[in-house]
Amino acid sequence: MHPRVKNTLFFLCVCFWSLSIAPCSALDETSRFYVSTDGSDEWSGLLDRPNNERTDGPFRTLRKAQSSGRSLLSRGNSSYTITVRKGTYWLDRTVEIQQEDSGSPGRPTVFEAYPGEHPLISGGVRLTDWRPGPGGVWASKLPPSLVNDGKFTSLYVNGQRRYRPRWPASGYAQVSDAAPRIRGAVGEQDQFIFSGQDIKSAWAHEPVEVVVFHFWTTTRAFVASVDDALHLLTLKGRAWSTKPYGKMSKGRPYIVDNVRELLKPGQWYLDQHAGEVLYWPLPGEDIHHLEIIAPRLEVLLKIGGPTGEPVHDVHISGLTFAHTNWQLTSSGLSSGQSEMALQSALQVQNATNIRLSNFAILHTGGYGLAFGRNTSASSVTNCELRDLGGGGIRIGTSSRTDVASAIPNDPESTVARIVVSDCRISGGGRLHPAAVGIWIGDAQDCDIVHNEVSNFYYTGISVGWTWGYKPSRAVRNRVSYNKIYDIGKGRMSDLAGIYTLGVSPGTVVNSNYISSVRAREYGAWGLYADEGTSGVHFINNIVSDVGNTGFMIHFGKSNFISNNIFAAGREGAIRCNVPELSLSAFFQSNILVYSSGTYPLVDKCDRQSFKFDSNVIWPLEGISSSHPDDWRYGTRSDMHSRTIDPLFVKATDGDYFLKPDSPLIVEGFGGVDALNAGSRQSFRAVDEPPVLEAFD
């Protein structure tokens, strides 16, 4: 018998025999289920649309489709696929993908959009039956699903976040003075002295929220009491630190949010006692033609759980997730950095080989997406995250206890090999201004590549989560070819386009383009090597138009900064803060551009722990006279420095790429790779109005 015929007969015999035990992979049952807003959970889910008799067709809910998929897996199928048709799917609970939903290598379980369609998975509730009230304000009773737990801090009108009334209507009030130290009181953490009649005593009996801006953090809390005689405000929550940078000290900016009597067009107010929402339409808006959505769920999708076998081989593609809630608790909110206490709309933990692609997350109360403990070998590609109450994507754990107890590696908490590529992340921090576009904490071997991060009030990308030289697992991470701009916006301080922290050997920050970084009081850096940054290579980046310097190092060890262009910093090109006994940073072959009234090198860059060699020093105004013998111009600190025109494309318009005939290109010099920074794809969920500014 021919060997091929013999092998075929053997395969058929094995499959026939195995039917009594489990289906053969070649004979898997139909594993694709359809979901449609025009479907029914009484149908089979095997058709992509209802049949003519409307006796069969797609399912109506994701829950039913998932249940049917799990049933297939229990009978031996290797995976299942759920294909979702266009329309909005209003969730009443979080979708949970657990170990029993896992696919297999090469045959993942898939949740996907129908080709050419853009279904939306919403955690909100549409508000209807609006009735007119006095002064142009309309009211809508809370639907039954929101009556028992109807607190929310966001409202979305025709795809745009609208804000609650605040005082002052624009700008900020200032803390008049720190609270006096009184025995038994927290003092400067939960109290401050206010000016004149800035704080109303009635606010102690209303759900107003006070938001105090520290430097890189905020505190948000309800009012506990108001002492008119002492001008003393006491909050129900407390600031996160007793240090000057984290308490309610003199001069700190603050606002009072959710002040009903200040309602104006385009704003809303939740009257919890009456169980209704008030909205004052903008001129030209017709309340009967508005889609107004209140968020209900904090989390839309969970993949994996805290314990047990990891979920594996799951792909999410083509779906848009929107409308998540966040509400202030009685104890307030004040977190140390980057708003780590917030929930995320999508959460992945205890999982491996999870793929999210061609998807969007919009209108959140907290972060968009988080990869938590024991997650590895997963990716996010071609995504859009927009209008975020907090930050964009969070990778790794944030607890210092986790880090300290996990050295050497604790396999149950390791987060590794996460890729985020070709995503556009914008309009963040709309409720929590200290949140970050992309955050890597206690995680290793991650790639953040070809993303566009913009319009955040704090930092664009943050890497590392240990202060000083403590043990860290944030190692060998790569942040490359990202375009980062419109950061800080004058709201927070001590921030950067890319921020690094702690011991991070093998970490590389290369070929990124950073521009337009502004701080409220100080610290608008392009690249910021903060406390203990060690073992990081910063290569081929272009930084321009920042409030302070293109590069800042607080303190650290063995960092290498090469082939970067630092231009148009309002303070200068490079700032060095705290010197060490050993080498902190070696700056080689960078282009340092400065303008009149600034210097290439600032602060303590003349100390021995900061080394410079072969950098190009160039004044924006061109050479008018020789530099003085001053280390700030690199004339003594860099013995091989040169003054040569780099031939920028158009520096007067902020274009600091090098012309093709630049003499430095021949030398392989100066951030040329950053030309390719930014997202290479353009997934766009829906066309919506622009994200409105907050805290302006």
Helices and strands as residue ranges (DSSP letters): H 3-18, G 25-27, E 32-35, H 62-74, E 81-84, E 88-90, E 95-97, G 99-101, E 109-113, E 120-122, E 124-127, E 131-132, G 134-136, E 138-141, H 144-147, E 155-157, E 160-162, E 166-167, E 173-174, E 177-178, G 187-189, E 191-193, G 201-205, E 209-213, E 218-227, E 232-235, E 253-257, G 260-262, E 268-271, E 276-279, G 287-289, E 292-295, E 301-303, E 311-317, E 320-322, E 344-348, E 351-364, E 367-371, E 375-388, E 393-395, H 400-405, E 415-421, E 424-426, E 438-440, E 447-449, E 452-456, E 461-463, E 478-480, E 483-487, E 495-500, E 503-510, E 513-517, E 524-529, E 533-539, E 542-546, E 549-553, E 556-557, E 559-562, E 565-569, E 572-576, E 585-588, E 591-594, E 599-603, E 610-613, E 616-619, G 631-633, E 648-650, G 651-653, E 655-658, G 672-676
